[in-house]
Amino acid sequence: MFALSVEELDETTAKAGKTTIDGADITWGASEGIPALAHARRFEGGIWKRFETKPTTTGWDYALMERALDASATVGPISTTLLEGRNGGAPVAADAQKMLDAHRPNGEDGFAAVDTSTVPVYFWQVSGEFAYSTGLIVTADGTELDTGFSSGEIVALQNRGPFLLVTAPAIGAFPRVFDVKTKKTLFASETARGAIFWPKPTVQR
């Protein structure tokens, strides 16, 4: 069992740009954000043992935080990653674009495709510093799904086979699960929070 964490630094250490952890010197290069430490711990013999520490940053859009750790690549996705509202999606095929034009809420931005591994499904995407998915979801035959979110509201999208989960970003609230083949709503809740698809297991070798 692993635990990944991010430690905020005291002002003196942050200004110094360096510290020593377990006898190893750690320094921060020039970067935006607030300097921090990312730790990885393993539960062994009834206690948590730290086995990796890396410099990282917080407080800005490109902060790696715990993703700076080598250990982060060996474990399954965490809920904050699965509930991310940033979603570049995939380009829309030319033959689908004409159908989607009828659903455009404005002349800006555009649609992107979600790979559901079954049939295409599209979402209205708004762009700023990043590309964000919104609650306007359209299936391959032009049906708008009743997501409960508008084209102006950012959502988190997760897909698993023919199933699409739409939630409020970061907190996973107001979840809706759709079968994009039948266009049926399989689950909807106004009170659930933190809704994600069960992460796919990873194998440690």
C-alpha positions, 0 to 999 in steps of 0.5 A: 500500500502506497501513500503519496503526499505533498508537504508545504514548506516554511517560508525560510526553506522556500526562500532558500530553495534547498533542503536536506531530506534523509541525508540527500540535498534537494533543490528547486530550480527557477519555476512558477508556483510555490516550492514544496516536497512530494513524498512517497511512503510504503506501509511495511511492518505496521508503519509508513516508511518513506522511500522517495522524496522529490522537489515539486511545486503547488499553487499554479496550473502546471504544478506537478505536485505528487506527479513529480514522484517516480512512484506516481507512475506505478500506481493507478489513477487518483480521484483528482485526476479522474475528475479533471475538467481539462479534456482535450478530447479528439478531433471530430471527423468531417462527416460528423461536423455538419451534424454537430453544427446544429448543436453549436451554442455559439460561434466560438470554440467547438466540439471534440470527440470522446473515444468510448470504444463503441460509438462516437460521442461528442462534447462542447469544448471551451478553451482558455489556457486549457481546453475544458469539457462542458455539459453539452454532450451529443451522440452520433445520431444527434441526440443531446444527453440530459446531463443536467449541465449546460454548454457553459458549465465545465464537467469531468468526463470518464468513459468505460466501454459504452458507458460515459460518466459526467460529473462536476469537476474536482468533486464528482458531484451530480453524477450521470451515467449514460449508455452511449449506444442506447442513449439511456441514463443508467444512473443519476444523483443530485446528492452523490459526490466523488463519483468515479469509475472504479480504477483499473488495477495495476500490476506491480512486478 
